[in-house]
């Protein structure tokens, strides 16, 4: 059977009787065809090229929130309306992966064409910063300004991303976009949501697979006379954290463990700055040598060789090419892939600092390797110098003003969180009294500054006294899975976090801050 057109409600009824679409299996489309999604063959699938958007448009945080992690449908029950049954059927686990588009300004624009003609089963390629960063399949099409505003808010023009696609088979990738874009849109970059017809997609599908180069299995691979080989399992986040947390296992010399952690931080800094995961060995010797002298060992020549061997034994590191100064060394592809995720980066930096570098000047070290924003929970803003700011308080912030570009913040949210708790600190329970009333500060859990890019929402905020605000920003304590406040250095219990029933706290933001403190569970 064929799917009906969108109709006035723009809701497509999906012929799925079970929850197969809720899995991340790469064979999702086969299951959907079996159950009758309206496509006779893979040949009818179109490409929907979707810009993710940059930090100014909240693209990274929206992608993290609703695609990578997914939203809990139960939290949006009041705005799902007539779409509730469909979305709960597609996502029986209750976690939906959604993305949306604002209305097109004119009906003949390529964006309008994509919104009008995209279909269930089409393949979405997410684009950001010159790369395709993820691919997925459309499970359903929903038009709902109410749901979109609840999930993502509105843009600077007060428009919301009301043309919503429900996504399945989400797979993160990391490939240059220009080779494919020059073929299908005649330019090396992507400026707008764009639909690529099925026949054009078929012509260039092999190019996409060649760019992926084994990152994910082909959905419709060409027949081969060679006997297929078993795929090598990709490293999972838990395995990465386990490897990092046991760097000192079977290592008699603690100094070598410190050198390994310093080397890994330097390699993470390269990735964050957009450099290649591999670098010539002599470049490592040149740049890591002074780093080890200042923060690590004294005998650099001996330590560097030992460090590389130690890291290779952990499964995190590789060497390519000729042994010696010409060899290229660096993180393995799977490790670099995981570090593209903001949460994984925060967890790795926090774990290395907490586990192996507690007696080092961590702020100076992180600044030295290009990771200064990870030294505190608020992060930094573009062109900013000085301390991270706060949202202020009813009696004045008491923090130094700085010039420069800051992430947009809603000052009313700071007043709301303080009013909600009556200026009571959620950690110590104190209400700091002044001559004119009471004083408290509003702090973001996942900082809105770089590199954290957290959401400016009430669910990402705490009401704190000045002392505990500073300690929270400086990663002195964290909030565990049971809402207890604990010291980062040793996990010692401080007290239970004070929470009001009407204050929903985003657990994903708490998990991010916990990762920065080096207290992720693995």
C-alpha positions in Angstrom: 0.0 0.0 0.0 1.0 3.6 -0.4 1.1 6.2 2.4 -1.5 9.0 2.1 -0.4 12.5 1.5 0.3 14.7 4.5 -3.1 16.4 4.4 -4.1 19.5 6.4 -2.7 18.1 9.6 0.5 17.0 7.9 0.5 13.8 9.9 1.3 10.6 8.2 -0.2 7.4 9.6 2.6 4.9 9.9 1.6 1.2 9.3 3.6 -0.1 12.2 2.0 -2.5 14.6 5.0 -3.0 16.8 7.9 -0.9 18.0 10.6 -2.0 15.5 11.3 1.6 14.7 12.4 2.3 18.3 15.7 0.4 17.7 19.0 1.8 16.5 19.5 -1.2 14.3 21.1 -0.5 11.0 18.6 -3.0 9.5 15.6 -0.8 10.5 14.5 -0.1 7.0 14.3 -3.8 6.1 11.9 -4.2 9.1 9.8 -1.2 8.0 9.5 -2.5 4.4 8.4 -5.9 5.8 5.6 -4.1 7.7 4.5 -2.0 4.8 5.8 1.5 4.9 4.6 2.5 1.4 8.0 2.1 -0.4 8.3 -0.9 -2.8 12.1 -0.7 -2.9 15.1 1.2 -1.6 15.1 2.9 -5.1 12.3 5.2 -4.0 14.1 6.6 -1.0 15.1 10.3 -1.2 17.9 12.2 0.5 16.8 15.0 2.9 19.9 17.1 3.5 19.5 18.8 6.9 21.7 21.6 8.2 22.2 21.2 11.9 22.8 24.9 12.5 25.6 26.5 14.6 25.8 27.5 18.2 24.2 30.9 17.5 21.0 29.1 16.4 21.3 26.5 19.2 22.0 23.8 16.6 24.5 21.7 18.7 22.4 21.7 21.9 19.2 21.0 20.0 20.8 18.0 18.2 22.2 16.7 21.5 18.8 17.1 23.2 16.4 15.7 20.7 18.4 13.5 18.3 21.4 12.1 20.1 19.6 11.6 23.5 16.0 11.9 22.4 13.1 13.4 24.4 10.9 11.7 26.9 7.4 11.7 25.5 5.9 11.7 29.0 7.4 15.1 29.7 5.5 16.6 26.7 2.2 14.8 27.2 0.3 18.1 27.4 1.4 19.3 23.9 1.4 16.0 21.9 -2.3 16.3 21.2 -3.5 14.0 18.3 0.0 12.9 17.6 0.4 11.1 21.0 -0.8 7.7 19.8 1.4 7.7 16.7 4.6 8.8 18.5 4.0 6.4 21.4 3.5 3.5 18.9 6.7 4.4 17.0 8.7 4.8 20.2 7.4 2.3 22.7 10.4 3.0 25.0 9.0 6.5 25.5 12.1 8.2 24.1 11.5 9.9 20.7 14.2 11.2 18.4 12.9 14.3 16.7 14.1 17.2 14.5 12.2 20.1 13.1 12.2 22.9 10.5 10.8 26.4 10.6 8.3 27.3 7.8 9.8 28.3 4.5 9.6 32.0 3.7 8.4 31.5 0.1 6.7 28.5 -1.5 9.2 28.0 -4.3 12.3 27.8 -2.1 14.2 24.5 -1.9 13.3 24.4 1.8 9.6 24.6 1.0 10.1 21.8 -1.6 11.8 19.6 1.0 9.1 20.2 3.6 6.3 19.6 1.1 7.8 16.4 -0.5 9.8 14.5 2.1 8.3 11.1 2.9 8.4 8.4 5.5 11.4 6.2 4.8 13.5 9.0 3.3 17.1 9.1 4.5 18.2 12.3 6.4 21.9 13.4 6.3 22.7 16.0 9.0 25.3 18.6 7.9 27.5 20.8 10.1 30.8 22.6 9.7 31.6 21.1 6.3 30.8 17.5 7.3 27.9 15.1 7.3 27.6 14.2 11.0 24.7 11.8 11.2 22.3 9.8 9.1 18.8 8.6 10.0 15.4 7.5 8.5 12.1 9.3 8.7 9.6 7.3 10.7 6.8 9.9 10.7 6.0 13.5 9.7 4.2 15.7 12.2 3.1 19.3 12.1 2.9 20.7 15.6 4.0 24.3 16.6 3.0 23.5 20.2 5.3 20.4 20.5 8.2 22.2 18.7 8.1 25.2 21.0 8.0 23.0 24.0 11.0 21.0 22.8 13.2 23.7 21.2 11.7 27.1 22.0 11.7 29.7 19.2 14.3 31.4 17.0 15.2 35.1 16.9 12.2 35.7 14.6 9.9 34.0 17.1 9.4 31.1 14.7 9.6 27.5 15.9 10.7 24.3 14.2 7.1 23.1 13.7 7.6 20.8 10.7 8.8 17.8 12.7 10.3 14.5 11.5 10.4 11.5 13.9 13.7 9.6 13.3 14.9 6.0 13.5 18.2 4.3 12.8 20.2 7.3 13.9 23.9 6.7 13.3 26.6 9.3 13.9 29.2 9.7 11.1 32.1 11.9 10.3 32.7 12.5 6.6 33.5 15.5 4.4 30.4 16.8 2.7 31.8 18.7 -0.2 32.4 15.6 -2.5 28.8 14.7 -2.4 27.3 18.2 -2.2 29.2 19.3 -5.4 27.5 16.4 -7.2 23.9 16.9 -5.9 23.6 20.6 -5.3 26.5 22.0 -7.3 28.2 23.7 -4.4 30.6 22.5 -1.6 28.4 23.6 1.3 24.8 23.3 2.4 22.8 26.4 3.0 19.3 25.1 3.5 17.1 22.1 4.0 17.2 20.4 0.6 15.5 17.4 -0.9 17.5 15.2 -3.3 15.1 13.0 -5.5 15.4 9.3 -5.4 16.9 8.9 -8.9 19.7 11.3 -8.1 20.3 9.6 -4.7 20.7 6.3 -6.5 23.3 7.8 -8.9 25.5 8.9 -6.0 24.8 6.3 -3.3 28.1 4.6 -4.0 29.9 7.9 -3.4 28.3 8.2 0.0 29.4 4.6 0.8 32.9 5.3 -0.3 33.1 8.4 1.9 31.8 6.4 4.8 34.5 3.9 4.2 33.2 1.2 6.6 31.9 3.6 9.3 28.5 1.9 9.0 27.3 -1.1 7.0 25.7 -0.4 3.6 22.0 -0.9 3.5 21.9 -2.3 0.0 25.5 -3.4 -0.7 26.5 -4.5 -4.2 27.1 -8.2 -4.7 30.7 -9.3 -4.2 32.5 -12.5 -5.0 34.7 -12.1 -2.0 33.6 -13.9 1.2 32.4 -11.3 3.6 34.4 -10.9 6.8 33.0 -10.3 10.2 32.9 -6.6 11.2 35.0 -5.4 14.1 32.8 -4.2 16.9 33.1 -0.5 17.5 34.3 0.9 20.8 31.4 2.0 23.1 31.5 4.9 25.5 31.6 2.6 28.5 34.6 0.8 27.1 36.4 4.1 26.5 35.8 5.3 30.0 36.8 1.9 31.4 40.1 2.1 29.5 40.8 5.6 30.7 39.9 4.7 34.3 42.4 1.8 34.3 45.4 3.5 32.8 47.4 2.7 35.9 46.5 -1.0 35.9 49.7 -3.1 35.8 51.8 0.0 35.6 54.5 0.0 38.4 55.7 3.6 37.6 53.0 6.2 38.4 55.0 8.7 36.3 54.2 6.9 33.1 50.5 7.0 33.9 50.7 10.8 34.3 52.5 11.0 31.0 49.8 8.9 29.3 47.0 11.2 30.6 48.9 14.3 29.6 49.4 12.9 26.1 45.7 12.0 25.8 44.6 15.5 26.9 46.9 17.0 24.3 45.4 14.7 21.7 41.8 15.7 22.7 42.8 19.3 22.4 43.9 18.7 18.8 40.5 17.2 18.0 38.6 20.0 19.6 40.6 22.6 17.6 39.7 20.7 14.4 43.1 19.1 13.8 43.7 15.5 12.6 43.7 12.7 15.2 47.1 11.5 13.8 50.3 13.6 13.9 54.0 12.9 13.1 55.9 11.4 16.0 58.4 14.2 15.9 55.6 16.8 16.3 54.5 15.0 19.4 58.0 15.1 20.7 58.3 18.8 20.0 54.9 19.8 21.5 54.4 17.2 24.3 58.0 17.4 25.5 57.6 20.9 27.1 54.2 19.8 28.4 55.7 16.8 30.2 58.6 18.9 31.6 56.1 21.4 33.1 53.4 18.9 34.3 54.9 15.4 34.1 58.2 13.6 33.8 61.7 15.0 33.6 63.3 12.3 31.3 61.2 13.1 28.2 63.0 11.0 25.6 62.6 7.8 27.6 59.1 8.6 28.8 57.6 9.4 25.3 58.5 6.0 23.8 57.2 4.2 26.9 54.0 6.4 26.9 53.2 5.5 23.3 53.7 1.8 24.0 51.5 2.0 27.2 48.7 3.8 25.3 48.8 1.2 22.5 48.4 -1.5 25.1 45.2 0.2 26.3 43.6 0.0 22.9 43.3 3.8 22.6 46.3 4.6 20.5 47.8 3.6 17.2 51.0 4.1 15.2 51.0 4.2 11.4 53.9 4.2 9.0 57.5 3.7 9.6 58.7 3.3 13.1 60.7 6.3 14.2 60.3 10.1 13.8 58.3 9.6 10.5 55.6 7.5 12.1 52.2 9.0 12.5 50.7 8.5 16.0 47.5 9.4 17.7 44.1 8.3 18.9 42.3 5.3 17.2 39.4 6.2 14.9 36.8 4.8 17.3 38.2 6.9 20.1 38.2 10.0 17.9 34.6 9.2 16.8 33.4 9.0 20.4 35.1 12.3 21.3 32.9 14.1 18.7 30.2 13.8 21.3 30.1 16.7 23.9 29.3 14.4 26.8 32.1 12.0 26.0 34.6 14.9 25.7 33.5 16.3 29.1 33.7 12.8 30.7 37.2 12.1 29.2 38.7 15.4 30.3 37.1 15.2 33.7 38.2 11.6 34.3 41.8 12.2 33.3 42.1 15.3 35.5 40.4 13.7 38.5 42.2 10.4 38.3 45.7 11.2 37.4 46.4 15.0 37.6 44.9 16.1 40.9 48.1 17.7 42.1 48.7 19.5 38.8 47.6 23.1 38.0 44.7 21.9 36.0 43.5 25.3 34.9 46.9 26.1 33.5 47.2 22.6 31.9 43.8 22.7 30.2 44.5 26.2 28.8 47.9 25.0 27.6 46.3 22.1 25.6 43.4 24.1 24.2 40.8 22.9 26.6 40.4 25.9 28.8 36.6 25.8 28.7 36.6 22.4 30.5 38.2 23.9 33.7 34.8 25.2 34.9 31.2 24.4 34.6 30.1 27.7 33.0 32.6 27.5 30.1 33.7 30.6 28.2 32.2 32.9 25.6 33.8 34.1 22.4 36.3 37.0 22.9 35.8 36.7 26.7 38.5 37.3 29.3 38.1 36.9 33.0 35.8 34.7 35.1 32.6 33.1 33.7 29.6 35.3 34.5 26.4 34.6 36.3 22.8 35.6 35.7 22.8 38.0 38.5 20.5 38.3 41.5 17.9 40.5 43.0 20.5 42.4 44.9 23.2 42.7 42.1 25.5 40.0 40.9 28.7 41.0 42.7 30.7 39.6 39.7 33.0 41.6 37.5 31.5 42.8 34.1 33.4 41.7 31.0 33.2 42.8 27.4 32.8 40.4 24.5 30.3 38.1 23.0 28.2 36.0 25.4 25.7 33.2 24.8 22.1 34.6 24.9 20.6 34.2 28.4 17.1 35.0 29.6 17.5 37.1 32.8 13.9 36.3 33.8 14.9 32.6 34.3 17.4 33.6 37.0 14.7 35.4 38.8 12.3 32.5 38.4 14.7 29.9 39.9 15.5 32.2 42.9 11.8 32.9 43.5 11.0 29.2 43.3 13.4 28.5 46.1 12.9 31.7 48.0 16.7 32.4 47.7 17.4 29.2 49.6 20.6 27.5 48.4 19.9 24.0 47.1 23.1 22.7 48.5 23.4 24.1 52.1 19.8 25.3 52.6 20.9 28.8 53.7 19.1 32.0 52.8 21.7 34.8 52.7 20.2 37.9 54.3 21.1 41.4 53.3 19.8 44.8 54.4 17.4 44.8 51.4 16.2 41.3 51.5 17.9 38.0 50.5 20.6 37.2 48.0 21.2 34.1 45.9 22.7 33.3 42.5 21.3 31.3 39.6 23.8 28.8 38.1 23.6 26.7 35.0 24.2 23.0 35.5 25.6 22.5 32.0 27.2 25.8 31.1 25.8 27.8 28.2 29.3 29.0 27.3 31.8 27.2 25.1 32.5 24.3 24.9 29.5 23.1 26.9 26.7 24.7 24.9 24.1 23.9 27.5 20.4 25.1 27.2 19.3 28.3 28.8 16.3 26.7 30.5 14.9 26.5 34.1 15.5 22.7 34.0 19.3 23.5 33.6 19.5 25.8 36.5 20.1 25.7 40.3 19.6 28.3 43.0 22.8 28.6 45.0 24.5 30.7 47.6 27.7 32.5 46.3 30.1 30.0 47.9 28.4 26.9 46.5 27.9 28.7 43.1 31.7 29.1 42.9 32.4 25.6 44.1 29.8 24.2 41.6 31.4 26.1 38.7 34.9 25.1 39.8 33.8 21.4 39.9 34.4 21.0 43.6 31.2 18.9 43.9 28.8 17.0 41.7 25.3 15.6 41.9 25.0 11.8 41.7 22.3 9.7 40.2 20.3 9.7 43.4 20.4 13.5 43.7 23.0 13.6 46.4 25.7 16.2 46.5 29.2 14.7 46.7 32.8 16.0 46.6 34.5 15.4 43.3 37.8 14.5 44.8 36.7 11.5 46.8 33.0 11.1 46.4 32.3 12.0 50.0 28.6 12.8 50.7 27.9 16.4 51.5 24.1 16.2 51.6 21.0 15.6 49.5 20.2 18.2 46.9 17.2 20.3 47.8 14.5 20.1 45.1 11.1 21.5 44.7 8.4 19.3 43.2 7.7 21.9 40.6 11.3 22.2 39.5 12.1 19.6 36.8 15.9 19.2 36.6 17.3 17.9 33.3 19.1 14.7 34.1 21.2 14.9 30.9 22.6 18.3 32.1 23.4 16.8 35.5 25.1 13.9 33.8 27.2 16.3 31.7 28.4 18.2 34.8 29.1 14.9 36.6 31.3 14.0 33.6 33.2 17.3 33.9 33.9 16.4 37.5 35.4 13.1 36.5 32.6 11.1 38.2 30.9 9.3 35.3 29.7 5.8 35.9 31.2 3.0 33.8 
